[in-house]
Amino acid sequence: MKKLLEFLGFIALVQGVAGLVHEFTDWKWGLVQRLGFLDGHELYASVALVLLGVALFAAAESRSG
């Protein structure tokens, strides 16, 4: 379970950072920009993904084994 939480945290963190990089540099990569229902809210979704990734890493650290 710890490895799964770490993996999901890594994916969320990478996608959140990719969304933030896209917002500030206009590089075309990441998943957040491709989701149509997030139009106009990409920055908030990216910050939420970064926070989710940090929370998943914290949850993985709190689990033993």
All heavy atoms as TSV, in Angstrom:
chain	resi	resn	atom	element	x	y	z
A	1	MET	N	N	0.820	-1.188	0.000
A	1	MET	CA	C	0.000	0.000	0.000
A	1	MET	C	C	0.868	1.257	0.000
A	1	MET	O	O	0.504	2.252	-0.627
A	1	MET	CB	C	-0.920	-0.055	1.221
A	1	MET	CG	C	-1.901	1.060	1.259
A	1	MET	SD	S	-3.037	0.938	-0.113
A	1	MET	CE	C	-4.438	1.712	0.540
A	2	LYS	N	N	2.000	1.171	0.711
A	2	LYS	CA	C	2.892	2.329	0.776
A	2	LYS	C	C	3.434	2.677	-0.610
A	2	LYS	O	O	3.483	3.843	-0.989
A	2	LYS	CB	C	4.030	2.035	1.748
A	2	LYS	CG	C	4.976	3.189	1.919
A	2	LYS	CD	C	6.054	2.884	2.932
A	2	LYS	CE	C	7.000	4.058	3.032
A	2	LYS	NZ	N	8.037	3.825	4.024
A	3	LYS	N	N	3.821	1.662	-1.367
A	3	LYS	CA	C	4.347	1.896	-2.716
A	3	LYS	C	C	3.280	2.500	-3.633
A	3	LYS	O	O	3.578	3.362	-4.456
A	3	LYS	CB	C	4.878	0.595	-3.324
A	3	LYS	CG	C	6.074	0.050	-2.629
A	3	LYS	CD	C	7.267	0.910	-2.910
A	3	LYS	CE	C	8.491	0.288	-2.263
A	3	LYS	NZ	N	9.638	1.142	-2.357
A	4	LEU	N	N	2.045	2.050	-3.493
A	4	LEU	CA	C	0.956	2.590	-4.304
A	4	LEU	C	C	0.719	4.062	-3.974
A	4	LEU	O	O	0.568	4.890	-4.882
A	4	LEU	CB	C	-0.328	1.788	-4.085
A	4	LEU	CG	C	-1.565	2.293	-4.834
A	4	LEU	CD1	C	-1.350	2.188	-6.334
A	4	LEU	CD2	C	-2.782	1.538	-4.388
A	5	LEU	N	N	0.713	4.401	-2.694
A	5	LEU	CA	C	0.535	5.795	-2.295
A	5	LEU	C	C	1.684	6.664	-2.806
A	5	LEU	O	O	1.465	7.788	-3.260
A	5	LEU	CB	C	0.418	5.907	-0.778
A	5	LEU	CG	C	-0.876	5.384	-0.163
A	5	LEU	CD1	C	-0.773	5.403	1.355
A	5	LEU	CD2	C	-2.059	6.188	-0.633
A	6	GLU	N	N	2.899	6.137	-2.737
A	6	GLU	CA	C	4.049	6.886	-3.248
A	6	GLU	C	C	3.950	7.088	-4.757
A	6	GLU	O	O	4.252	8.166	-5.271
A	6	GLU	CB	C	5.342	6.175	-2.892
A	6	GLU	CG	C	5.696	6.251	-1.432
A	6	GLU	CD	C	6.912	5.439	-1.072
A	6	GLU	OE1	O	7.343	4.581	-1.892
A	6	GLU	OE2	O	7.439	5.644	0.028
A	7	PHE	N	N	3.527	6.057	-5.472
A	7	PHE	CA	C	3.387	6.160	-6.923
A	7	PHE	C	C	2.320	7.183	-7.300
A	7	PHE	O	O	2.544	8.052	-8.153
A	7	PHE	CB	C	3.046	4.789	-7.515
A	7	PHE	CG	C	2.769	4.829	-8.986
A	7	PHE	CD1	C	3.794	5.004	-9.891
A	7	PHE	CD2	C	1.468	4.704	-9.461
A	7	PHE	CE1	C	3.539	5.053	-11.260
A	7	PHE	CE2	C	1.206	4.751	-10.808
A	7	PHE	CZ	C	2.244	4.927	-11.716
A	8	LEU	N	N	1.161	7.092	-6.654
A	8	LEU	CA	C	0.083	8.040	-6.943
A	8	LEU	C	C	0.480	9.461	-6.552
A	8	LEU	O	O	0.145	10.424	-7.243
A	8	LEU	CB	C	-1.198	7.629	-6.222
A	8	LEU	CG	C	-1.845	6.341	-6.725
A	8	LEU	CD1	C	-3.024	5.975	-5.840
A	8	LEU	CD2	C	-2.256	6.453	-8.173
A	9	GLY	N	N	1.216	9.600	-5.451
A	9	GLY	CA	C	1.712	10.914	-5.047
A	9	GLY	C	C	2.675	11.484	-6.060
A	9	GLY	O	O	2.634	12.680	-6.376
A	10	PHE	N	N	3.541	10.637	-6.596
A	10	PHE	CA	C	4.488	11.085	-7.604
A	10	PHE	C	C	3.776	11.543	-8.873
A	10	PHE	O	O	4.087	12.604	-9.421
A	10	PHE	CB	C	5.483	9.960	-7.927
A	10	PHE	CG	C	6.446	10.307	-9.011
A	10	PHE	CD1	C	7.492	11.178	-8.768
A	10	PHE	CD2	C	6.306	9.782	-10.284
A	10	PHE	CE1	C	8.386	11.511	-9.770
A	10	PHE	CE2	C	7.181	10.105	-11.285
A	10	PHE	CZ	C	8.229	10.973	-11.032
A	11	ILE	N	N	2.791	10.766	-9.314
A	11	ILE	CA	C	2.036	11.124	-10.523
A	11	ILE	C	C	1.289	12.441	-10.310
A	11	ILE	O	O	1.314	13.325	-11.180
A	11	ILE	CB	C	1.054	9.995	-10.914
A	11	ILE	CG1	C	1.811	8.732	-11.285
A	11	ILE	CG2	C	0.129	10.426	-12.037
A	11	ILE	CD1	C	2.729	8.876	-12.478
A	12	ALA	N	N	0.638	12.595	-9.157
A	12	ALA	CA	C	-0.097	13.827	-8.875
A	12	ALA	C	C	0.855	15.017	-8.812
A	12	ALA	O	O	0.556	16.092	-9.342
A	12	ALA	CB	C	-0.872	13.699	-7.569
A	13	LEU	N	N	2.005	14.837	-8.177
A	13	LEU	CA	C	2.972	15.920	-8.067
A	13	LEU	C	C	3.518	16.324	-9.436
A	13	LEU	O	O	3.602	17.516	-9.754
A	13	LEU	CB	C	4.111	15.505	-7.133
A	13	LEU	CG	C	5.089	16.576	-6.730
A	13	LEU	CD1	C	4.401	17.615	-5.865
A	13	LEU	CD2	C	6.247	15.966	-5.985
A	14	VAL	N	N	3.858	15.357	-10.257
A	14	VAL	CA	C	4.396	15.652	-11.592
A	14	VAL	C	C	3.350	16.369	-12.446
A	14	VAL	O	O	3.657	17.359	-13.121
A	14	VAL	CB	C	4.882	14.356	-12.283
A	14	VAL	CG1	C	5.150	14.578	-13.760
A	14	VAL	CG2	C	6.140	13.841	-11.601
A	15	GLN	N	N	2.102	15.905	-12.405
A	15	GLN	CA	C	1.058	16.539	-13.203
A	15	GLN	C	C	0.746	17.944	-12.699
A	15	GLN	O	O	0.474	18.848	-13.486
A	15	GLN	CB	C	-0.203	15.689	-13.220
A	15	GLN	CG	C	-0.062	14.436	-14.041
A	15	GLN	CD	C	0.267	14.721	-15.490
A	15	GLN	OE1	O	-0.323	15.592	-16.117
A	15	GLN	NE2	N	1.229	14.007	-16.019
A	16	GLY	N	N	0.798	18.134	-11.379
A	16	GLY	CA	C	0.580	19.466	-10.831
A	16	GLY	C	C	1.675	20.433	-11.219
A	16	GLY	O	O	1.414	21.571	-11.617
A	17	VAL	N	N	2.920	19.981	-11.139
A	17	VAL	CA	C	4.044	20.829	-11.546
A	17	VAL	C	C	3.985	21.102	-13.044
A	17	VAL	O	O	4.248	22.228	-13.490
A	17	VAL	CB	C	5.385	20.176	-11.136
A	17	VAL	CG1	C	6.562	20.879	-11.770
A	17	VAL	CG2	C	5.517	20.181	-9.615
A	18	ALA	N	N	3.613	20.094	-13.833
A	18	ALA	CA	C	3.489	20.294	-15.274
A	18	ALA	C	C	2.429	21.339	-15.586
A	18	ALA	O	O	2.608	22.187	-16.469
A	18	ALA	CB	C	3.145	18.978	-15.965
A	19	GLY	N	N	1.325	21.312	-14.854
A	19	GLY	CA	C	0.277	22.311	-15.059
A	19	GLY	C	C	0.747	23.705	-14.686
A	19	GLY	O	O	0.442	24.683	-15.373
A	20	LEU	N	N	1.502	23.817	-13.599
A	20	LEU	CA	C	2.025	25.126	-13.198
A	20	LEU	C	C	3.046	25.640	-14.201
A	20	LEU	O	O	3.053	26.830	-14.537
A	20	LEU	CB	C	2.649	25.038	-11.801
A	20	LEU	CG	C	1.660	24.830	-10.660
A	20	LEU	CD1	C	2.412	24.619	-9.359
A	20	LEU	CD2	C	0.696	25.989	-10.551
A	21	VAL	N	N	3.907	24.756	-14.690
A	21	VAL	CA	C	4.881	25.155	-15.705
A	21	VAL	C	C	4.157	25.625	-16.961
A	21	VAL	O	O	4.534	26.631	-17.569
A	21	VAL	CB	C	5.855	23.996	-16.014
A	21	VAL	CG1	C	6.668	24.267	-17.261
A	21	VAL	CG2	C	6.774	23.754	-14.825
A	22	HIS	N	N	3.105	24.928	-17.335
A	22	HIS	CA	C	2.338	25.330	-18.516
A	22	HIS	C	C	1.700	26.711	-18.319
A	22	HIS	O	O	1.703	27.531	-19.237
A	22	HIS	CB	C	1.245	24.311	-18.826
A	22	HIS	CG	C	0.324	24.747	-19.917
A	22	HIS	ND1	N	0.694	24.709	-21.241
A	22	HIS	CD2	C	-0.923	25.257	-19.888
A	22	HIS	CE1	C	-0.305	25.179	-21.981
A	22	HIS	NE2	N	-1.293	25.512	-21.174
A	23	GLU	N	N	1.164	26.962	-17.149
A	23	GLU	CA	C	0.513	28.246	-16.893
A	23	GLU	C	C	1.492	29.415	-16.950
A	23	GLU	O	O	1.148	30.489	-17.423
A	23	GLU	CB	C	-0.168	28.232	-15.521
A	23	GLU	CG	C	-1.428	27.422	-15.483
A	23	GLU	CD	C	-2.510	27.975	-16.369
A	23	GLU	OE1	O	-2.748	29.201	-16.367
A	23	GLU	OE2	O	-3.123	27.169	-17.091
A	24	PHE	N	N	2.695	29.206	-16.461
A	24	PHE	CA	C	3.637	30.319	-16.355
A	24	PHE	C	C	4.611	30.426	-17.527
A	24	PHE	O	O	5.184	31.484	-17.745
A	24	PHE	CB	C	4.409	30.233	-15.038
A	24	PHE	CG	C	3.519	30.427	-13.845
A	24	PHE	CD1	C	3.357	29.422	-12.917
A	24	PHE	CD2	C	2.824	31.612	-13.667
A	24	PHE	CE1	C	2.531	29.598	-11.814
A	24	PHE	CE2	C	1.988	31.799	-12.574
A	24	PHE	CZ	C	1.847	30.788	-11.650
A	25	THR	N	N	4.823	29.346	-18.290
A	25	THR	CA	C	5.768	29.400	-19.402
A	25	THR	C	C	5.127	29.077	-20.746
A	25	THR	O	O	5.773	29.196	-21.759
A	25	THR	CB	C	6.935	28.415	-19.179
A	25	THR	OG1	O	6.423	27.091	-19.151
A	25	THR	CG2	C	7.675	28.729	-17.909
A	26	ASP	N	N	3.880	28.600	-20.743
A	26	ASP	CA	C	3.142	28.231	-21.956
A	26	ASP	C	C	3.765	27.045	-22.688
A	26	ASP	O	O	3.598	26.898	-23.889
A	26	ASP	CB	C	2.993	29.435	-22.880
A	26	ASP	CG	C	1.756	29.310	-23.761
A	26	ASP	OD1	O	0.781	28.694	-23.311
A	26	ASP	OD2	O	1.787	29.830	-24.893
A	27	TRP	N	N	4.502	26.190	-21.963
A	27	TRP	CA	C	4.945	24.928	-22.544
A	27	TRP	C	C	3.742	24.008	-22.643
A	27	TRP	O	O	2.885	23.996	-21.784
A	27	TRP	CB	C	6.000	24.261	-21.691
A	27	TRP	CG	C	7.350	24.894	-21.765
A	27	TRP	CD1	C	7.718	25.952	-22.517
A	27	TRP	CD2	C	8.498	24.503	-21.034
A	27	TRP	NE1	N	9.031	26.251	-22.300
A	27	TRP	CE2	C	9.533	25.378	-21.397
A	27	TRP	CE3	C	8.758	23.509	-20.110
A	27	TRP	CZ2	C	10.806	25.273	-20.866
A	27	TRP	CZ3	C	10.017	23.409	-19.590
A	27	TRP	CH2	C	11.034	24.270	-19.968
A	28	LYS	N	N	3.666	23.233	-23.673
A	28	LYS	CA	C	2.498	22.386	-23.931
A	28	LYS	C	C	2.741	20.956	-23.433
A	28	LYS	O	O	3.040	20.050	-24.196
A	28	LYS	CB	C	2.177	22.353	-25.424
A	28	LYS	CG	C	1.942	23.709	-26.020
A	28	LYS	CD	C	0.668	24.310	-25.520
A	28	LYS	CE	C	0.433	25.626	-26.247
A	28	LYS	NZ	N	-0.565	26.436	-25.643
A	29	TRP	N	N	2.651	20.749	-22.125
A	29	TRP	CA	C	2.732	19.391	-21.597
A	29	TRP	C	C	1.970	19.312	-20.292
A	29	TRP	O	O	1.700	20.303	-19.646
A	29	TRP	CB	C	4.175	18.914	-21.456
A	29	TRP	CG	C	5.016	19.640	-20.452
A	29	TRP	CD1	C	5.465	20.920	-20.545
A	29	TRP	CD2	C	5.504	19.141	-19.215
A	29	TRP	NE1	N	6.206	21.238	-19.451
A	29	TRP	CE2	C	6.258	20.175	-18.620
A	29	TRP	CE3	C	5.392	17.923	-18.566
A	29	TRP	CZ2	C	6.881	20.008	-17.390
A	29	TRP	CZ3	C	6.023	17.769	-17.350
A	29	TRP	CH2	C	6.764	18.797	-16.785
A	30	GLY	N	N	1.560	18.122	-19.955
A	30	GLY	CA	C	0.758	17.902	-18.766
A	30	GLY	C	C	-0.663	17.519	-19.120
A	30	GLY	O	O	-1.144	17.760	-20.233
A	31	LEU	N	N	-1.347	16.935	-18.165
A	31	LEU	CA	C	-2.695	16.425	-18.383
A	31	LEU	C	C	-3.777	17.463	-18.098
A	31	LEU	O	O	-4.839	17.449	-18.713
A	31	LEU	CB	C	-2.914	15.201	-17.488
A	31	LEU	CG	C	-4.250	14.496	-17.564
A	31	LEU	CD1	C	-4.419	13.877	-18.947
A	31	LEU	CD2	C	-4.355	13.447	-16.500
A	32	VAL	N	N	-3.516	18.381	-17.196
A	32	VAL	CA	C	-4.543	19.325	-16.748
A	32	VAL	C	C	-5.069	20.163	-17.905
A	32	VAL	O	O	-6.270	20.435	-17.981
A	32	VAL	CB	C	-3.978	20.218	-15.621
A	32	VAL	CG1	C	-4.964	21.293	-15.221
A	32	VAL	CG2	C	-3.610	19.370	-14.417
A	33	GLN	N	N	-4.232	20.554	-18.822
A	33	GLN	CA	C	-4.652	21.417	-19.929
A	33	GLN	C	C	-5.523	20.683	-20.929
A	33	GLN	O	O	-6.245	21.294	-21.693
A	33	GLN	CB	C	-3.435	21.986	-20.673
A	33	GLN	CG	C	-2.603	22.904	-19.848
A	33	GLN	CD	C	-1.753	22.165	-18.831
A	33	GLN	OE1	O	-1.616	20.963	-18.876
A	33	GLN	NE2	N	-1.195	22.901	-17.900
A	34	ARG	N	N	-5.455	19.366	-20.946
A	34	ARG	CA	C	-6.201	18.584	-21.927
A	34	ARG	C	C	-7.615	18.231	-21.459
A	34	ARG	O	O	-8.389	17.665	-22.221
A	34	ARG	CB	C	-5.429	17.321	-22.256
A	34	ARG	CG	C	-4.168	17.621	-23.045
A	34	ARG	CD	C	-3.399	16.346	-23.344
A	34	ARG	NE	N	-2.291	16.583	-24.223
A	34	ARG	CZ	C	-1.122	17.063	-23.862
A	34	ARG	NH1	N	-0.906	17.397	-22.616
A	34	ARG	NH2	N	-0.148	17.228	-24.727
A	35	LEU	N	N	-7.940	18.524	-20.218
A	35	LEU	CA	C	-9.261	18.215	-19.690
A	35	LEU	C	C	-10.175	19.415	-19.905
A	35	LEU	O	O	-9.977	20.471	-19.315
A	35	LEU	CB	C	-9.174	17.858	-18.208
A	35	LEU	CG	C	-8.303	16.641	-17.880
A	35	LEU	CD1	C	-8.199	16.461	-16.383
A	35	LEU	CD2	C	-8.860	15.402	-18.537
A	36	GLY	N	N	-11.165	19.263	-20.742
A	36	GLY	CA	C	-12.026	20.369	-21.143
A	36	GLY	C	C	-12.834	20.979	-20.022
A	36	GLY	O	O	-13.086	22.180	-20.008
A	37	PHE	N	N	-13.234	20.172	-19.040
A	37	PHE	CA	C	-14.072	20.713	-17.970
A	37	PHE	C	C	-13.294	21.602	-17.004
A	37	PHE	O	O	-13.888	22.250	-16.151
A	37	PHE	CB	C	-14.784	19.589	-17.208
A	37	PHE	CG	C	-13.868	18.658	-16.474
A	37	PHE	CD1	C	-13.514	18.916	-15.166
A	37	PHE	CD2	C	-13.386	17.524	-17.093
A	37	PHE	CE1	C	-12.683	18.054	-14.476
A	37	PHE	CE2	C	-12.550	16.657	-16.428
A	37	PHE	CZ	C	-12.200	16.922	-15.114
A	38	LEU	N	N	-11.976	21.660	-17.147
A	38	LEU	CA	C	-11.153	22.523	-16.294
A	38	LEU	C	C	-10.806	23.855	-16.962
A	38	LEU	O	O	-9.993	24.602	-16.429
A	38	LEU	CB	C	-9.858	21.809	-15.903
A	38	LEU	CG	C	-10.003	20.642	-14.938
A	38	LEU	CD1	C	-8.659	19.954	-14.740
A	38	LEU	CD2	C	-10.571	21.098	-13.624
A	39	ASP	N	N	-11.415	24.159	-18.094
A	39	ASP	CA	C	-11.106	25.408	-18.789
A	39	ASP	C	C	-11.299	26.609	-17.877
A	39	ASP	O	O	-12.358	26.802	-17.294
A	39	ASP	CB	C	-11.986	25.566	-20.029
A	39	ASP	CG	C	-11.531	24.698	-21.176
A	39	ASP	OD1	O	-10.394	24.214	-21.126
A	39	ASP	OD2	O	-12.322	24.508	-22.125
A	40	GLY	N	N	-10.251	27.391	-17.744
A	40	GLY	CA	C	-10.281	28.566	-16.901
A	40	GLY	C	C	-9.889	28.296	-15.460
A	40	GLY	O	O	-9.708	29.223	-14.682
A	41	HIS	N	N	-9.742	27.029	-15.100
A	41	HIS	CA	C	-9.411	26.667	-13.721
A	41	HIS	C	C	-8.144	25.809	-13.652
A	41	HIS	O	O	-7.925	25.108	-12.661
A	41	HIS	CB	C	-10.568	25.907	-13.080
A	41	HIS	CG	C	-11.841	26.667	-13.085
A	41	HIS	ND1	N	-12.074	27.743	-12.260
A	41	HIS	CD2	C	-12.956	26.523	-13.835
A	41	HIS	CE1	C	-13.270	28.219	-12.491
A	41	HIS	NE2	N	-13.837	27.495	-13.461
A	42	GLU	N	N	-7.317	25.872	-14.677
A	42	GLU	CA	C	-6.145	25.020	-14.731
A	42	GLU	C	C	-5.157	25.306	-13.601
A	42	GLU	O	O	-4.552	24.393	-13.051
A	42	GLU	CB	C	-5.422	25.156	-16.070
A	42	GLU	CG	C	-6.189	24.619	-17.249
A	42	GLU	CD	C	-7.027	25.665	-17.934
A	42	GLU	OE1	O	-7.146	26.795	-17.405
A	42	GLU	OE2	O	-7.584	25.362	-19.001
A	43	LEU	N	N	-5.002	26.569	-13.264
A	43	LEU	CA	C	-4.060	26.944	-12.203
A	43	LEU	C	C	-4.504	26.347	-10.866
A	43	LEU	O	O	-3.692	25.768	-10.141
A	43	LEU	CB	C	-3.950	28.464	-12.104
A	43	LEU	CG	C	-2.964	28.999	-11.077
A	43	LEU	CD1	C	-1.553	28.568	-11.416
A	43	LEU	CD2	C	-3.038	30.505	-11.008
A	44	TYR	N	N	-5.783	26.462	-10.557
A	44	TYR	CA	C	-6.294	25.911	-9.299
A	44	TYR	C	C	-6.169	24.386	-9.275
A	44	TYR	O	O	-5.839	23.800	-8.237
A	44	TYR	CB	C	-7.745	26.329	-9.098
A	44	TYR	CG	C	-7.932	27.812	-9.048
A	44	TYR	CD1	C	-8.693	28.451	-10.018
A	44	TYR	CD2	C	-7.336	28.581	-8.063
A	44	TYR	CE1	C	-8.861	29.825	-9.992
A	44	TYR	CE2	C	-7.496	29.955	-8.026
A	44	TYR	CZ	C	-8.265	30.571	-8.996
A	44	TYR	OH	O	-8.426	31.924	-8.961
A	45	ALA	N	N	-6.451	23.747	-10.390
A	45	ALA	CA	C	-6.338	22.291	-10.467
A	45	ALA	C	C	-4.885	21.850	-10.299
A	45	ALA	O	O	-4.616	20.838	-9.641
A	45	ALA	CB	C	-6.897	21.792	-11.790
A	46	SER	N	N	-3.950	22.603	-10.855
A	46	SER	CA	C	-2.545	22.258	-10.735
A	46	SER	C	C	-2.067	22.394	-9.290
A	46	SER	O	O	-1.343	21.523	-8.786
A	46	SER	CB	C	-1.697	23.137	-11.643
A	46	SER	OG	O	-2.051	22.937	-12.987
A	47	VAL	N	N	-2.478	23.460	-8.629
A	47	VAL	CA	C	-2.111	23.640	-7.220
A	47	VAL	C	C	-2.733	22.522	-6.380
A	47	VAL	O	O	-2.087	21.967	-5.486
A	47	VAL	CB	C	-2.540	25.033	-6.717
A	47	VAL	CG1	C	-2.391	25.145	-5.213
A	47	VAL	CG2	C	-1.727	26.110	-7.407
A	48	ALA	N	N	-3.967	22.160	-6.682
A	48	ALA	CA	C	-4.625	21.080	-5.955
A	48	ALA	C	C	-3.894	19.750	-6.167
A	48	ALA	O	O	-3.755	18.960	-5.224
A	48	ALA	CB	C	-6.076	20.957	-6.398
A	49	LEU	N	N	-3.401	19.504	-7.368
A	49	LEU	CA	C	-2.647	18.273	-7.622
A	49	LEU	C	C	-1.330	18.257	-6.868
A	49	LEU	O	O	-0.916	17.212	-6.353
A	49	LEU	CB	C	-2.403	18.100	-9.122
A	49	LEU	CG	C	-3.559	17.524	-9.911
A	49	LEU	CD1	C	-3.268	17.585	-11.404
A	49	LEU	CD2	C	-3.828	16.093	-9.490
A	50	VAL	N	N	-0.650	19.392	-6.790
A	50	VAL	CA	C	0.594	19.458	-6.020
A	50	VAL	C	C	0.307	19.163	-4.549
A	50	VAL	O	O	1.014	18.379	-3.906
A	50	VAL	CB	C	1.291	20.828	-6.202
A	50	VAL	CG1	C	2.411	20.999	-5.205
A	50	VAL	CG2	C	1.801	20.982	-7.625
A	51	LEU	N	N	-0.739	19.775	-4.018
A	51	LEU	CA	C	-1.100	19.531	-2.616
A	51	LEU	C	C	-1.525	18.083	-2.388
A	51	LEU	O	O	-1.194	17.489	-1.355
A	51	LEU	CB	C	-2.200	20.489	-2.188
A	51	LEU	CG	C	-1.803	21.960	-2.120
A	51	LEU	CD1	C	-3.012	22.820	-1.786
A	51	LEU	CD2	C	-0.693	22.179	-1.119
A	52	LEU	N	N	-2.244	17.508	-3.339
A	52	LEU	CA	C	-2.629	16.103	-3.239
A	52	LEU	C	C	-1.400	15.208	-3.243
A	52	LEU	O	O	-1.322	14.239	-2.479
A	52	LEU	CB	C	-3.563	15.730	-4.389
A	52	LEU	CG	C	-3.978	14.259	-4.464
A	52	LEU	CD1	C	-4.803	13.884	-3.242
A	52	LEU	CD2	C	-4.739	13.997	-5.746
A	53	GLY	N	N	-0.433	15.511	-4.095
A	53	GLY	CA	C	0.797	14.728	-4.131
A	53	GLY	C	C	1.541	14.776	-2.809
A	53	GLY	O	O	2.006	13.753	-2.304
A	54	VAL	N	N	1.639	15.957	-2.209
A	54	VAL	CA	C	2.297	16.088	-0.905
A	54	VAL	C	C	1.527	15.300	0.155
A	54	VAL	O	O	2.130	14.616	0.990
A	54	VAL	CB	C	2.429	17.581	-0.530
A	54	VAL	CG1	C	2.886	17.747	0.908
A	54	VAL	CG2	C	3.391	18.276	-1.476
A	55	ALA	N	N	0.203	15.381	0.117
A	55	ALA	CA	C	-0.606	14.646	1.090
A	55	ALA	C	C	-0.446	13.139	0.920
A	55	ALA	O	O	-0.393	12.393	1.907
A	55	ALA	CB	C	-2.069	15.046	0.950
A	56	LEU	N	N	-0.364	12.670	-0.311
A	56	LEU	CA	C	-0.173	11.240	-0.535
A	56	LEU	C	C	1.199	10.774	-0.065
A	56	LEU	O	O	1.340	9.678	0.481
A	56	LEU	CB	C	-0.382	10.904	-2.011
A	56	LEU	CG	C	-1.827	10.919	-2.482
A	56	LEU	CD1	C	-1.896	10.803	-4.003
A	56	LEU	CD2	C	-2.610	9.794	-1.835
A	57	PHE	N	N	2.230	11.600	-0.248
A	57	PHE	CA	C	3.545	11.254	0.280
A	57	PHE	C	C	3.519	11.198	1.804
A	57	PHE	O	O	4.127	10.309	2.410
A	57	PHE	CB	C	4.606	12.243	-0.189
A	57	PHE	CG	C	5.105	11.977	-1.580
A	57	PHE	CD1	C	5.098	12.979	-2.525
A	57	PHE	CD2	C	5.589	10.738	-1.944
A	57	PHE	CE1	C	5.547	12.744	-3.809
A	57	PHE	CE2	C	6.046	10.488	-3.225
A	57	PHE	CZ	C	6.025	11.497	-4.153
A	58	ALA	N	N	2.819	12.123	2.440
A	58	ALA	CA	C	2.706	12.121	3.897
A	58	ALA	C	C	1.955	10.888	4.374
A	58	ALA	O	O	2.328	10.265	5.384
A	58	ALA	CB	C	2.013	13.394	4.372
A	59	ALA	N	N	0.907	10.507	3.672
A	59	ALA	CA	C	0.154	9.309	4.038
A	59	ALA	C	C	1.007	8.057	3.871
A	59	ALA	O	O	0.936	7.126	4.684
A	59	ALA	CB	C	-1.110	9.209	3.193
A	60	ALA	N	N	1.829	8.024	2.827
A	60	ALA	CA	C	2.703	6.873	2.611
A	60	ALA	C	C	3.747	6.774	3.720
A	60	ALA	O	O	4.076	5.676	4.179
A	60	ALA	CB	C	3.383	6.983	1.253
A	61	GLU	N	N	4.251	7.899	4.170
A	61	GLU	CA	C	5.251	7.890	5.242
A	61	GLU	C	C	4.654	7.450	6.574
A	61	GLU	O	O	5.346	6.870	7.408
A	61	GLU	CB	C	5.890	9.252	5.386
A	61	GLU	CG	C	6.908	9.574	4.323
A	61	GLU	CD	C	8.075	8.589	4.328
A	61	GLU	OE1	O	8.605	8.282	5.414
A	61	GLU	OE2	O	8.432	8.127	3.233
A	62	SER	N	N	3.380	7.723	6.784
A	62	SER	CA	C	2.757	7.377	8.058
A	62	SER	C	C	2.424	5.887	8.134
A	62	SER	O	O	2.198	5.370	9.216
A	62	SER	CB	C	1.494	8.203	8.281
A	62	SER	OG	O	0.474	7.791	7.408
A	63	ARG	N	N	2.392	5.218	6.993
A	63	ARG	CA	C	2.092	3.774	6.972
A	63	ARG	C	C	3.374	3.002	7.221
A	63	ARG	O	O	4.423	3.343	6.720
A	63	ARG	CB	C	1.480	3.377	5.648
A	63	ARG	CG	C	0.196	4.167	5.402
A	63	ARG	CD	C	-0.730	3.580	4.430
A	63	ARG	NE	N	-1.071	2.202	4.579
A	63	ARG	CZ	C	-2.198	1.776	5.116
A	63	ARG	NH1	N	-3.049	2.618	5.632
A	63	ARG	NH2	N	-2.489	0.496	5.140
A	64	SER	N	N	3.286	1.932	7.952
A	64	SER	CA	C	4.453	1.085	8.202
A	64	SER	C	C	4.482	-0.041	7.185
A	64	SER	O	O	3.470	-0.627	6.855
A	64	SER	CB	C	4.395	0.515	9.609
A	64	SER	OG	O	3.238	-0.269	9.767
A	65	GLY	N	N	5.671	-0.337	6.715
A	65	GLY	CA	C	5.818	-1.460	5.804
A	65	GLY	C	C	5.653	-1.054	4.434
A	65	GLY	O	O	5.634	-1.414	3.435
